[in-house]
């Protein structure tokens, strides 16, 4: 399996990160993709991806970190992507978050558009954070969509109409994590209209742990609980879920090519 979204570099893992990585490996997690948050997370992100070759870094500015210092923050991300010594597997996580605060909505939109343009230039997929902002995200993607733009809706939580619009973009996928296991989740019904070749596994650890760990710290080893739930939804074996979602992640992120370059 491939955990396509994990903050394993988070300080919440400072006490047992090596053990958490071993648990993930024991569960069959081959690669862990690490989204950046902002300037404060870069050092930890680099430290983990340098030490663990199966932890692959992204670079982007999270919408919750967008504020009055936007230009300064974006310049740092831009320098990492275009002038840094490291390679990044995606531009992320980026997007719009209107759950906590709407005061910087226009700045968030601007940051999203700018980072989409960088992804196009670099030929990298984008990893989209969309919380209480699906309409705004889709409006921008309608304008920015092009054949050279691909990506994933991290922690997808949209409805049937949202799923149909995302499917129309052709090169976009749906990141599915622990939320799909929650008792009152609407995701199982929405997934009925989404083909398996558009699904990626993710944890978003340390957040959104699946049942039976809901409310506790999440980790990449719990990815198998997400795969198990998807096997029920798609009425196939868990091995098929693992095989198909791994192929999907390889196709979107070009992991083999990234590792070899």
C-alpha positions as CSV (number, residue, x, y, z in Angstrom):
1,X,0.0,0.0,0.0
2,X,0.9,3.6,-0.4
3,X,-0.1,6.2,2.2
4,X,-0.5,9.2,-0.1
5,X,-0.9,11.8,2.7
6,X,0.7,11.6,6.1
7,X,2.3,14.2,8.4
8,X,4.6,11.6,9.9
9,X,7.1,14.4,10.5
10,X,4.7,16.0,13.0
11,X,5.9,16.5,16.6
12,X,3.1,14.1,17.6
13,X,5.5,11.3,16.4
14,X,8.6,12.6,18.2
15,X,8.3,10.0,20.9
16,X,8.0,6.9,18.7
17,X,8.5,7.8,15.0
18,X,10.9,4.9,14.3
19,X,8.4,2.5,15.8
20,X,5.5,4.0,13.9
21,X,7.5,3.6,10.6
22,X,8.2,-0.1,11.5
23,X,4.5,-0.7,12.2
24,X,3.6,0.8,8.8
25,X,6.1,-1.4,7.0
26,X,4.8,-4.4,8.8
27,X,1.3,-3.6,7.6
28,X,2.6,-3.4,4.0
29,X,2.9,0.3,3.6
30,X,5.7,0.7,1.0
31,X,5.8,4.5,0.6
32,X,4.5,7.4,2.7
33,X,4.0,10.8,1.0
34,X,4.6,13.8,3.1
35,X,2.7,17.1,2.4
36,X,4.2,20.3,3.6
37,X,2.3,22.9,5.7
38,X,4.4,26.1,5.9
39,X,7.8,27.5,6.7
40,X,7.7,25.9,10.2
41,X,7.3,22.4,8.9
42,X,10.0,22.3,6.3
43,X,12.9,21.3,8.5
44,X,11.0,18.4,10.0
45,X,9.8,17.4,6.5
46,X,13.3,17.4,5.2
47,X,14.8,15.6,8.2
48,X,12.3,12.7,7.8
49,X,12.5,12.4,4.0
50,X,16.3,12.5,4.1
51,X,16.5,9.8,6.7
52,X,13.8,7.5,5.3
53,X,13.9,6.8,1.6
54,X,10.3,5.6,1.5
55,X,9.1,8.9,2.9
56,X,8.6,11.2,-0.2
57,X,8.3,15.0,0.3
58,X,5.9,17.4,-1.3
59,X,6.2,21.2,-1.1
60,X,3.4,23.7,-0.8
61,X,1.7,26.3,1.5
62,X,-1.3,25.0,3.4
63,X,-4.3,27.4,3.2
64,X,-4.6,27.7,7.0
65,X,-1.1,29.2,7.0
66,X,-2.1,32.0,4.5
67,X,-2.1,35.4,6.2
68,X,-0.7,38.9,5.8
69,X,2.8,37.4,5.1
70,X,1.6,35.6,2.0
71,X,4.2,36.9,-0.4
72,X,7.0,36.0,2.0
73,X,5.6,32.5,2.6
74,X,5.1,31.9,-1.1
75,X,8.6,33.0,-2.0
76,X,10.0,30.5,0.4
77,X,7.9,27.7,-1.2
78,X,8.8,28.9,-4.7
79,X,12.5,28.8,-3.9
80,X,12.2,25.3,-2.5
81,X,10.4,24.1,-5.6
82,X,12.5,25.8,-8.2
83,X,15.9,26.5,-6.6
84,X,16.3,24.0,-3.8
85,X,18.6,21.0,-3.7
86,X,15.7,18.6,-3.1
87,X,13.2,17.1,-5.4
88,X,9.5,17.1,-4.5
89,X,6.9,14.6,-5.7
90,X,4.0,17.0,-5.7
91,X,2.9,20.6,-4.9
92,X,0.9,20.3,-1.7
93,X,-0.9,20.5,0.3
94,X,-2.6,23.6,-1.2
95,X,-6.2,24.8,-1.5
96,X,-8.8,26.7,0.5
97,X,-10.0,26.2,4.1
98,X,-13.0,28.2,5.2
99,X,-13.8,26.1,8.3
100,X,-11.7,28.1,10.8
101,X,-11.5,31.6,9.2
102,X,-12.9,33.3,6.1
103,X,-11.0,36.6,6.6
104,X,-8.2,35.5,4.2
105,X,-10.4,33.9,1.5
106,X,-9.1,36.1,-1.4
107,X,-5.5,35.5,-0.3
108,X,-6.2,31.8,-0.1
109,X,-7.6,31.8,-3.7
110,X,-4.5,33.8,-4.9
111,X,-2.1,31.3,-3.2
112,X,-4.0,28.4,-4.7
113,X,-3.8,29.8,-8.2
114,X,-0.2,30.7,-7.9
115,X,0.8,27.2,-6.7
116,X,-1.3,25.6,-9.5
117,X,0.8,27.6,-12.0
118,X,4.0,26.3,-10.4
119,X,2.7,22.7,-10.6
120,X,2.0,23.2,-14.3
121,X,5.5,24.6,-14.9
122,X,7.1,21.7,-13.0
123,X,4.8,19.0,-14.3
124,X,3.8,17.9,-10.8
125,X,0.4,16.9,-9.4
126,X,-1.3,19.1,-6.9
127,X,-2.6,17.8,-3.5
128,X,-5.8,19.8,-2.7
129,X,-7.1,20.7,0.8
130,X,-10.7,21.6,0.5
131,X,-12.6,22.1,3.8
132,X,-15.9,24.0,3.6
133,X,-14.6,25.3,0.2
134,X,-15.5,22.8,-2.5
135,X,-17.5,25.4,-4.5
136,X,-14.6,27.8,-4.4
137,X,-12.0,25.1,-5.3
138,X,-14.1,23.8,-8.2
139,X,-14.6,27.3,-9.6
140,X,-10.9,27.9,-9.7
141,X,-10.2,24.4,-11.2
142,X,-12.8,25.1,-13.9
143,X,-10.7,28.1,-14.9
144,X,-7.2,26.5,-14.4
145,X,-7.9,23.0,-15.7
146,X,-5.6,21.9,-18.5
147,X,-4.2,18.7,-19.9
148,X,-0.9,19.3,-18.0
149,X,-2.7,19.6,-14.6
150,X,-3.4,16.6,-12.4
151,X,-3.9,16.0,-8.7
152,X,-5.9,14.5,-5.8
153,X,-8.6,15.9,-3.6
154,X,-7.1,15.0,-0.2
155,X,-9.6,13.8,2.4
156,X,-12.4,14.0,-0.2
157,X,-15.7,14.7,1.5
158,X,-17.9,16.0,-1.3
159,X,-21.3,14.9,-2.5
160,X,-22.3,13.2,-5.7
161,X,-22.4,16.4,-7.8
162,X,-18.9,17.3,-6.6
163,X,-17.6,13.8,-7.5
164,X,-19.0,14.1,-11.0
165,X,-17.4,17.5,-11.6
166,X,-14.0,16.1,-10.3
167,X,-14.3,13.1,-12.6
168,X,-14.8,15.4,-15.5
169,X,-11.3,16.8,-15.0
170,X,-10.0,13.3,-16.1
171,X,-6.5,13.5,-14.3
172,X,-7.8,14.0,-10.8
173,X,-8.2,11.4,-8.0
174,X,-9.9,11.1,-4.7
175,X,-7.9,10.7,-1.4
176,X,-9.8,8.4,0.9
177,X,-8.9,8.0,4.6
178,X,-10.3,7.2,8.0
179,X,-13.5,9.2,7.5
180,X,-14.9,6.5,5.3
181,X,-15.0,4.2,8.3
182,X,-17.0,6.6,10.5
183,X,-20.6,5.4,11.3
184,X,-22.4,8.4,9.9
185,X,-20.1,9.0,6.9
186,X,-21.8,9.7,3.6
187,X,-18.7,8.7,1.7
188,X,-19.7,5.0,1.1
189,X,-22.8,6.2,-0.9
190,X,-20.8,8.8,-2.8
191,X,-18.1,6.3,-3.7
192,X,-20.7,4.2,-5.5
193,X,-20.4,6.6,-8.3
194,X,-16.6,6.8,-8.3
195,X,-14.6,4.1,-10.1
196,X,-11.8,2.3,-8.2
197,X,-9.2,3.5,-10.6
198,X,-9.7,7.1,-9.2
199,X,-9.1,6.2,-5.5
200,X,-6.0,6.7,-3.4
201,X,-5.4,5.5,0.1
202,X,-4.3,8.0,2.7
203,X,-4.3,8.5,6.5
204,X,-3.7,12.2,7.1
205,X,-1.9,11.0,10.2
206,X,-1.8,12.1,13.0
207,X,-5.4,13.2,12.2
208,X,-8.6,11.4,11.4
209,X,-7.8,7.9,12.7
210,X,-10.2,5.2,11.3
211,X,-12.5,3.1,13.4
212,X,-11.6,1.4,15.8
213,X,-9.0,4.1,16.6
214,X,-11.2,7.2,16.1
215,X,-10.3,10.0,18.4
216,X,-6.8,8.7,18.9
217,X,-3.6,9.6,17.0
218,X,-3.6,8.2,13.5
219,X,-0.6,6.6,11.8
220,X,0.3,5.0,8.5
221,X,-0.1,1.5,9.9
222,X,-3.8,2.1,10.1
223,X,-4.1,2.3,6.3
224,X,-5.2,-1.3,6.2
225,X,-8.5,-0.3,8.0
226,X,-9.3,2.1,5.2
227,X,-8.5,-0.6,2.6
228,X,-10.7,-3.1,4.4
229,X,-13.6,-0.7,4.4
230,X,-13.1,0.0,0.7
231,X,-13.1,-3.7,0.0
232,X,-16.6,-3.8,1.4
233,X,-17.8,-0.8,-0.5
234,X,-16.4,-2.0,-3.9
235,X,-17.3,-5.6,-3.1
236,X,-13.8,-7.0,-3.9
237,X,-10.9,-8.4,-2.0
238,X,-8.7,-6.2,0.1
239,X,-5.8,-7.4,-2.1
240,X,-7.5,-5.9,-5.1
241,X,-8.0,-2.6,-3.2
242,X,-4.3,-2.6,-2.4
243,X,-3.2,-3.4,-5.9
244,X,-5.5,-0.9,-7.6
245,X,-4.9,2.0,-5.3
246,X,-1.1,1.4,-5.4
247,X,-1.2,1.5,-9.2
248,X,-3.3,4.7,-9.0
249,X,-0.7,6.4,-6.7
250,X,2.1,5.3,-9.0
251,X,0.3,6.7,-12.0
252,X,-0.5,10.1,-10.4
253,X,2.8,10.7,-8.6
254,X,5.2,8.8,-10.9
255,X,6.8,7.3,-7.8
256,X,9.1,4.8,-9.6
257,X,10.4,7.7,-11.8
258,X,10.9,9.9,-8.8
259,X,12.9,7.3,-6.9
260,X,15.1,6.6,-9.9
261,X,15.8,10.3,-10.7
